[in-house]
Amino acid sequence: MTANVSAWGDNTNGQLGFGDNTSKLSPGKTGGVPAGVTVIEAGSGHVIGLLPDGSAVGWGRNIFGQLGLGNTDNQPQPVPVPGVSGVASVACGGGHTLFLLADGTIMACGAGFFGAVGAGSAPVIPVPLAVPGVTGIRQVAAGGAHSLALDEDGSVWTWGRDDYGQLGDGPDAGDKPGRIVKEHTGNTYPCRLIPARVEGIPHVTAVAAGGGQSLALLTDGTVLAWGFNDCGQLGDGTSTHRSVPSKVPGLTEIVALAGGYHHTLALRADGTVWAFGLNDCGQLGDGSTERKHSPVQVTGIDSARAIAACGGGSDAEPGEAGHSVALLADGSVWTWGCNNYGALGDGTTTSRSTPAQVPGLAPAKHITAGGEVPHFRENPGGGYTLALHDGGAESA
């Protein structure tokens, strides 16, 4: 038996799990996902699914070994990840994967040249390795080339690329152990190869990451943001990059966060969704295509229970990439933003600045979105979306 997973959008690297590389403009049934899968998470062209016994399966893009299979071959259908067990949750980034184990430790694989794997800086790390120096972790988040971990005591740890302050090391970043300057494709990037605690922030209840921004949800329902801010994705009213976590004005009673390449989503306890950052394709969902440096309410959504934004990504020149997804209380899935590859699932390639329900889709219990800015990396692909349904439901 297989799990009921629907997928649509770009399939350049087999990330829809259909066994081929043909993109889909409408939802189709992913084959080969083992029955009982509890969660699926997408990055920049790759997907990981978790099973109740703590094992994992992966499919899609694998040029950096981000599927943890010991090779760099793309996988158009789900295959078991041999190097991990006891997995409690997973996060997929631009080219790397973080596996959080039930014992509070982390294993990671994939693109290591910026240190995002937390175990050296090899370009390719195809087998999951233990991330040293972090224990008692209860959540992980993977960005374009950086990583976050939330400790059981409410503190946040970061590692990886830090050219925009996304590690939160502040003005004294050079004093942190493990920092190097990495040369890549003719450019240099400050990085930190080992985890370190973000200083000076209060108790955190959840973390999230986008292409270059880092996000922390506090216990009082407010949000801190830091890192890349070229399009206003930090929501602080500016386009100034920040190396110190700063409060996002106007966000209260927030219960979940999601980071895209250049935009950010926040879910309020009342079921509304708020967005800020790049909006050239309508990915903020407010009916416009103008960038917003402060949070705006997504039109027509008032009963959301989960959100997703085009995950992983890069800091290429922003434009024509990024979409947003909301799962409503009734199990319906709504999408908006860039649709060049069919990531909105409406049968077209027309981008949309307001949310619309994905037609012909059975009620979902979990959503995830992935993709990467086209034309930036070798065979990167574009946006795509997956939905996990209850066992008996079928997508049309």
WOCORGI-V238564 format. One record per residue. RES is the residue in three letters. SS is DSSP state (A for helix, B for strand, O for the rest). Layout:
res & ss
RES & SS
RES & SS
This chain:
res & ss
MET & O
THR & B
ALA & O
ASN & O
VAL & B
SER & B
ALA & B
TRP & B
GLY & B
ASP & O
ASN & O
THR & O
ASN & O
GLY & O
GLN & O
LEU & O
GLY & O
PHE & O
GLY & O
ASP & O
ASN & O
THR & O
SER & O
LYS & B
LEU & B
SER & B
PRO & B
GLY & B
LYS & B
THR & O
GLY & O
GLY & O
VAL & O
PRO & B
ALA & O
GLY & O
VAL & O
THR & O
VAL & B
ILE & B
GLU & B
ALA & B
GLY & O
SER & O
GLY & O
HIS & B
VAL & B
ILE & B
GLY & B
LEU & B
LEU & O
PRO & O
ASP & O
GLY & O
SER & O
ALA & B
VAL & B
GLY & B
TRP & B
GLY & B
ARG & O
ASN & O
ILE & O
PHE & O
GLY & O
GLN & O
LEU & O
GLY & O
LEU & O
GLY & O
ASN & O
THR & O
ASP & O
ASN & O
GLN & B
PRO & B
GLN & B
PRO & B
VAL & B
PRO & B
VAL & O
PRO & O
GLY & O
VAL & O
SER & O
GLY & O
VAL & B
ALA & B
SER & B
VAL & B
ALA & B
CYS & B
GLY & O
GLY & O
GLY & O
HIS & B
THR & B
LEU & B
PHE & B
LEU & B
LEU & B
ALA & O
ASP & O
GLY & O
THR & O
ILE & B
MET & B
ALA & B
CYS & B
GLY & B
ALA & B
GLY & O
PHE & O
PHE & O
GLY & O
ALA & O
VAL & O
GLY & O
ALA & O
GLY & O
SER & O
ALA & O
PRO & O
VAL & B
ILE & B
PRO & B
VAL & B
PRO & B
LEU & B
ALA & B
VAL & O
PRO & O
GLY & O
VAL & O
THR & O
GLY & O
ILE & B
ARG & B
GLN & B
VAL & B
ALA & B
ALA & B
GLY & O
GLY & O
ALA & O
HIS & B
SER & B
LEU & B
ALA & B
LEU & B
ASP & B
GLU & O
ASP & O
GLY & O
SER & O
VAL & B
TRP & B
THR & B
TRP & B
GLY & B
ARG & B
ASP & O
ASP & O
TYR & O
GLY & O
GLN & O
LEU & O
GLY & O
ASP & O
GLY & A
PRO & A
ASP & A
ALA & A
GLY & A
ASP & A
LYS & O
PRO & O
GLY & O
ARG & B
ILE & B
VAL & B
LYS & B
GLU & B
HIS & B
THR & O
GLY & O
ASN & B
THR & B
TYR & B
PRO & B
CYS & B
ARG & B
LEU & B
ILE & B
PRO & B
ALA & B
ARG & B
VAL & O
GLU & O
GLY & O
ILE & O
PRO & O
HIS & O
VAL & B
THR & B
ALA & B
VAL & B
ALA & B
ALA & B
GLY & O
GLY & O
GLY & O
GLN & B
SER & B
LEU & B
ALA & B
LEU & B
LEU & B
THR & O
ASP & O
GLY & O
THR & O
VAL & B
LEU & B
ALA & B
TRP & B
GLY & B
PHE & O
ASN & O
ASP & O
CYS & O
GLY & O
GLN & O
LEU & O
GLY & O
ASP & O
GLY & O
THR & O
SER & O
THR & O
HIS & O
ARG & B
SER & B
VAL & B
PRO & B
SER & B
LYS & B
VAL & O
PRO & O
GLY & O
LEU & O
THR & O
GLU & O
ILE & B
VAL & B
ALA & B
LEU & B
ALA & B
GLY & B
GLY & O
TYR & O
HIS & O
HIS & B
THR & B
LEU & B
ALA & B
LEU & B
ARG & B
ALA & O
ASP & O
GLY & O
THR & O
VAL & B
TRP & B
ALA & B
PHE & B
GLY & B
LEU & O
ASN & O
ASP & O
CYS & O
GLY & O
GLN & O
LEU & O
GLY & O
ASP & O
GLY & O
SER & O
THR & O
GLU & O
ARG & O
LYS & B
HIS & B
SER & B
PRO & B
VAL & B
GLN & B
VAL & O
THR & O
GLY & O
ILE & O
ASP & O
SER & O
ALA & B
ARG & B
ALA & B
ILE & B
ALA & B
ALA & B
CYS & O
GLY & O
GLY & O
GLY & O
SER & O
ASP & O
ALA & O
GLU & O
PRO & O
GLY & O
GLU & O
ALA & O
GLY & O
HIS & B
SER & B
VAL & B
ALA & B
LEU & B
LEU & B
ALA & O
ASP & O
GLY & O
SER & O
VAL & B
TRP & B
THR & B
TRP & B
GLY & B
CYS & O
ASN & O
ASN & O
TYR & O
GLY & O
ALA & O
LEU & O
GLY & O
ASP & O
GLY & O
THR & O
THR & O
THR & O
SER & O
ARG & B
SER & B
THR & B
PRO & B
ALA & B
GLN & B
VAL & O
PRO & O
GLY & O
LEU & O
ALA & O
PRO & O
ALA & B
LYS & B
HIS & B
ILE & B
THR & B
ALA & B
GLY & B
GLY & O
GLU & O
VAL & O
PRO & O
HIS & O
PHE & O
ARG & O
GLU & O
ASN & O
PRO & O
GLY & O
GLY & O
GLY & O
TYR & B
THR & B
LEU & B
ALA & B
LEU & B
HIS & B
ASP & O
GLY & O
GLY & O
ALA & O
GLU & O
SER & O
ALA & O
